[in-house]
């Protein structure tokens, strides 16, 4: 049997894939009844979110930007 996907959970729960994603990544943005329905559907199917989603919870991203400095050649007036 193939591993269940976010699509199969959405179909089983009768919601969109966006809702399934929100349940696992930002559960506070989903109504409790909907969240319970999606979690139950995921459990019935044996769905587990990707490890990336579980491990990144609560972490902040750090972004570094490197920009070269340019200098204007000096110009002498004689």
Secondary structure, DSSP 8 states (H G I E B T S, - for coil): -----HHHHHHHHTS-HHHHHHHHH-GGGS-HHHHHHHHHHHHHHT----HHHHHTTT--------------------
